[in-house]
Structures are given as C-alpha cells and as structure tokens.
C-alpha cells in the first residue's frame, strides 16, 4: 500500500549510468550539473558507474535450447534491478569512436537476455519510462548521431520515451565546463 496521497504521482527515479572510462570525466560533470539544476522536484537519483559493475562478454542464447536465459546474478542482477526500479535511464556516455563506450553497449546487449528471462517481463517493466543521453565529444555535434540514434531507437523499441541528448564539447578533464552552450542547456535539460 502506497503512502502517497490519493491522485499523487510517485516520484520519478533517475538512474544515471556512467559509461566513461575516466572517473569525473566531462560527460559525468555535465550530467551532474544537469541533475543539480534541472531534475523535477522530488525526483530521486542513483548513479552507477558501469566499470564498477563489470559484465562478462554477452552470450547470445536465443537459438540455443529453449532460448531462455538464466536468472541474472551478481553485477548483472544489480544492473537489472536498478534498471527496473528507474523511471528514467540516463546514459552518461562520452562519444567513443562515434558511438557508445563499450560498457554501455555491453549493458544494452544484456537487455536481449533480460527480454528472455522467464517471468521477468523486462519490456513491460520499462514501458513508459524515458531514456536520456549526456555525452561529451571533441568534434562537431553531428558526429554524435550514431550514439544518439542507438539510444533513441532503443527507447522506441522498448516502448519508452526519448528524452533527448545533452551534448558538451571537451577533451581534457574539465573542458566541458567552458562550453557555455552546454552549460546553459544543462540547466533545463531534465525539466518537463
């Protein structure tokens, strides 16, 4: 039984998935600035660094045996539960070779397994949520199109909303804090 007043909406729960190979990198700094200044009132936030929750290489079992996957355990279980608890998934992912960093792509590969875990109904658990992207890059914004496309199409496939991408320019740690356009955009990025 909820202790929310009748008709009140539950608070939004933002899961920030930090996929950077660098602690405190430009993407993380930009995402933290956006979270500090534009999360909806009462929103909860959780930050998980994907490198701290390593997953083994993904094994495609769809055409092996009955095509089902075992119940997730360990780091995989932690990531699955955090994902299902969130209303909003924020990929904090610097642009690496025009796409997502390896840890973010591997995490998404595991969604294929979670769609096939008996009794989980992963897609229904995510439906209606929102996917966001925050990325730092050293080139023009158009170079982030593959990364943005991956996240947008993932949201579409899962019946989720695409919240948009916040892009900042920066190479060396802290560079993004000099990107005035990105800093202005961060202040309203998560606002409804």
Secondary structure as GFF3:
##gff-version 3
##sequence-region A 1 192
A	DSSP	beta_strand	13	18	.	.	.	ID=ss1
A	DSSP	alpha_helix	26	38	.	.	.	ID=ss2
A	DSSP	beta_strand	44	49	.	.	.	ID=ss3
A	DSSP	three_ten_helix	50	52	.	.	.	ID=ss4
A	DSSP	alpha_helix	74	85	.	.	.	ID=ss5
A	DSSP	beta_strand	88	92	.	.	.	ID=ss6
A	DSSP	alpha_helix	102	114	.	.	.	ID=ss7
A	DSSP	alpha_helix	122	126	.	.	.	ID=ss8
A	DSSP	beta_strand	130	137	.	.	.	ID=ss9
A	DSSP	three_ten_helix	141	144	.	.	.	ID=ss10
A	DSSP	alpha_helix	145	157	.	.	.	ID=ss11
A	DSSP	beta_strand	161	169	.	.	.	ID=ss12
A	DSSP	three_ten_helix	175	178	.	.	.	ID=ss13
A	DSSP	alpha_helix	180	186	.	.	.	ID=ss14
###
